[in-house]
Amino acid sequence: MSRLYLFHKPYRTLSQFTDREGRATLAEHIDVPGIYPAGRLDHDSEGLLLLSDDGELIHRISHPKHKQPKTYWVQVEGTPSDDALAALRNGVELKDGRTRPARVRRLESVSLPDRQPAVDPRRHPVTQWLELIITEGRNRQVRRMTAHVGHPTLRLVRTAIGPWTLDGLAPGQWRCETLNAPRHKPRRSSMRKRT
């Protein structure tokens, strides 16, 4: 049995347990020894972070070859046009190469806890929430994608990773799920029997 911890990472909390600079870390919210994050969320991003004490499970969740879809609710500056959304769906060219196509749609409203500090409506009078689903995890990828199409990200909340969701978790809260260990097929020997 593997244990998976679903954590709602607050804004301006690091995705690690220690920090030499004294910034907020996971240790302020989770007191479970021997667990590690499966991937990360930037300091200025919020939402679902998965942790486990099972190294193989962490690898299956976080390694790009497994292409776990990650769902983000993204508040962007301005109102993206249909062409901007189409560009995100087709993949955009970033400095580190073209992104895989994303699934994207406008959200009319979102149900999220307030963030402190909130996005300033005087500096950003027009904003739009998008749902963006990607299957890769480059550094600050979602922010770079929305900026590329002319709509910088103001707030970013990861709401799901694969089948796991943020549902029912307030910022700083976590819950543990027990997973059945995957069944491994025995490997066949590549050596042939000598006769």
C-alpha positions as CSV (number, residue, x, y, z in Angstrom):
1,M,0.0,0.0,0.0
2,S,1.2,3.5,-0.9
3,R,0.2,6.7,0.8
4,L,-0.5,9.8,-1.3
5,Y,-0.9,13.1,0.4
6,L,-3.0,15.8,-1.4
7,F,-2.1,19.3,-0.2
8,H,-3.5,22.7,-1.1
9,K,-0.4,24.7,-1.3
10,P,-1.0,28.3,-0.3
11,Y,0.3,31.4,-2.2
12,R,3.9,32.2,-1.4
13,T,4.7,28.8,0.1
14,L,7.7,26.9,-1.2
15,S,7.2,23.3,-2.5
16,Q,9.9,22.0,-0.1
17,F,10.3,21.4,3.6
18,T,13.2,23.7,4.4
19,D,14.5,27.1,3.3
20,R,17.6,29.0,4.3
21,E,16.0,32.3,3.6
22,G,13.2,31.8,6.1
23,R,10.3,31.7,3.6
24,A,7.1,29.7,4.2
25,T,7.6,26.0,3.5
26,L,5.6,22.7,3.5
27,A,6.8,22.1,7.1
28,E,4.5,24.8,8.4
29,H,1.5,22.7,7.2
30,I,2.5,19.0,7.0
31,D,4.1,17.2,9.9
32,V,4.6,13.8,8.2
33,P,8.1,12.4,8.2
34,G,9.6,10.8,5.1
35,I,7.4,12.3,2.4
36,Y,8.4,14.2,-0.7
37,P,6.6,16.2,-3.4
38,A,5.8,14.6,-6.7
39,G,6.8,17.7,-8.8
40,R,6.4,21.2,-7.6
41,L,4.4,24.5,-7.8
42,D,6.1,27.8,-8.0
43,H,6.3,30.1,-4.9
44,D,3.7,32.4,-6.4
45,S,1.4,29.6,-7.5
46,E,-1.3,27.9,-5.5
47,G,-3.2,24.7,-5.5
48,L,-2.8,20.9,-5.6
49,L,0.6,19.4,-4.7
50,L,1.0,15.6,-4.3
51,L,3.4,14.1,-1.9
52,S,4.3,10.5,-1.0
53,D,6.7,8.3,0.8
54,D,6.8,6.0,-2.2
55,G,9.6,6.9,-4.6
56,E,8.1,4.8,-7.5
57,L,4.7,6.5,-7.1
58,I,6.4,9.9,-7.1
59,H,8.2,9.0,-10.3
60,R,5.0,7.8,-12.0
61,I,3.2,11.0,-11.1
62,S,5.9,13.5,-11.9
63,H,8.0,12.1,-14.8
64,P,7.1,13.7,-18.1
65,K,7.0,10.4,-19.9
66,H,3.8,9.5,-18.0
67,K,2.1,12.6,-19.3
68,Q,-0.2,13.1,-16.3
69,P,-2.7,15.9,-17.3
70,K,-2.4,18.9,-15.0
71,T,-5.4,21.3,-14.7
72,Y,-4.9,24.9,-13.9
73,W,-7.3,27.8,-13.3
74,V,-5.5,30.9,-14.5
75,Q,-6.6,34.5,-14.1
76,V,-5.0,36.4,-16.9
77,E,-4.8,40.1,-17.7
78,G,-7.3,41.3,-20.4
79,T,-9.7,39.1,-22.3
80,P,-8.1,36.6,-24.6
81,S,-9.5,36.4,-28.1
82,D,-10.5,33.2,-29.9
83,D,-7.2,33.4,-31.8
84,A,-5.2,33.5,-28.6
85,L,-7.0,30.5,-27.2
86,A,-6.5,28.7,-30.5
87,A,-2.8,29.4,-30.3
88,L,-2.6,27.8,-26.8
89,R,-4.6,24.8,-28.2
90,N,-2.1,24.3,-31.0
91,G,1.0,24.8,-28.9
92,V,3.1,27.9,-28.7
93,E,6.8,28.4,-29.4
94,L,8.8,29.2,-26.2
95,K,12.5,29.7,-25.8
96,D,12.9,26.0,-24.8
97,G,10.8,24.8,-27.8
98,R,7.2,24.3,-28.8
99,T,4.7,23.3,-26.2
100,R,2.4,20.4,-26.7
101,P,-1.2,21.3,-27.5
102,A,-3.2,22.4,-24.4
103,R,-6.9,22.1,-23.7
104,V,-8.2,25.6,-22.8
105,R,-11.6,27.2,-22.2
106,R,-12.9,30.4,-20.7
107,L,-14.4,30.1,-17.2
108,E,-17.4,32.4,-16.4
109,S,-16.8,32.1,-12.7
110,V,-14.6,30.2,-10.3
111,S,-15.1,29.2,-6.7
112,L,-11.8,29.7,-4.9
113,P,-10.7,31.1,-1.6
114,D,-9.5,34.7,-1.6
115,R,-5.8,35.2,-1.9
116,Q,-3.8,37.6,0.2
117,P,-2.8,39.9,-1.4
118,A,-5.6,39.8,-3.9
119,V,-5.1,40.8,-7.6
120,D,-5.4,44.6,-7.6
121,P,-8.5,45.6,-9.6
122,R,-7.2,49.1,-10.1
123,R,-4.0,47.9,-11.8
124,H,-5.9,45.1,-13.6
125,P,-9.4,46.2,-14.2
126,V,-10.1,43.6,-16.9
127,T,-9.3,40.0,-16.3
128,Q,-10.4,36.6,-17.5
129,W,-10.3,33.1,-15.9
130,L,-9.2,30.2,-18.1
131,E,-9.0,26.5,-17.5
132,L,-5.8,25.2,-19.0
133,I,-4.9,21.5,-19.1
134,I,-1.3,20.5,-20.1
135,T,0.6,17.2,-20.1
136,E,4.1,18.6,-19.6
137,G,5.7,20.5,-16.8
138,R,8.3,23.0,-17.9
139,N,9.5,25.7,-15.6
140,R,6.8,28.3,-15.2
141,Q,5.2,26.9,-18.4
142,V,1.6,28.1,-18.0
143,R,2.8,31.7,-17.2
144,R,5.0,31.7,-20.2
145,M,2.3,30.4,-22.5
146,T,-0.3,33.0,-21.5
147,A,2.3,35.8,-21.7
148,H,3.3,34.5,-25.2
149,V,-0.3,35.1,-26.4
150,G,-0.4,38.6,-24.8
151,H,-2.2,37.9,-21.5
152,P,0.1,37.7,-18.5
153,T,-1.0,35.4,-15.7
154,L,-2.1,37.2,-12.5
155,R,-3.1,34.2,-10.4
156,L,-2.5,30.5,-11.0
157,V,-4.2,27.7,-9.2
158,R,-3.6,24.0,-10.0
159,T,-6.9,22.2,-9.4
160,A,-6.0,18.7,-10.6
161,I,-3.2,16.3,-11.4
162,G,-4.5,13.2,-13.3
163,P,-7.4,11.8,-11.3
164,W,-6.6,13.7,-8.1
165,T,-8.3,17.1,-7.4
166,L,-8.2,19.9,-5.0
167,D,-11.9,19.4,-4.0
168,G,-12.6,19.9,-0.4
169,L,-9.2,21.3,0.6
170,A,-8.7,24.9,1.8
171,P,-5.3,26.5,1.5
172,G,-2.9,24.8,3.9
173,Q,-5.1,21.7,4.3
174,W,-4.2,18.2,3.3
175,R,-5.6,14.7,3.2
176,C,-4.1,11.2,2.8
177,E,-5.3,8.5,0.4
178,T,-4.1,4.9,0.5
179,L,-3.5,3.4,-2.9
180,N,-3.1,-0.2,-3.8
181,A,0.4,-0.9,-5.0
182,P,0.6,-1.5,-8.8
183,R,1.0,-5.0,-9.9
184,H,4.3,-5.5,-11.7
185,K,4.7,-8.0,-14.5
186,P,7.7,-10.2,-14.1
187,R,10.4,-9.3,-16.5
188,R,11.4,-11.9,-19.1
189,S,15.1,-12.6,-19.2
190,S,16.8,-11.4,-22.4
191,M,19.2,-14.3,-22.1
192,R,18.4,-17.4,-24.2
193,K,18.8,-20.8,-22.7
194,R,21.8,-22.6,-24.1
195,T,21.2,-26.1,-25.5
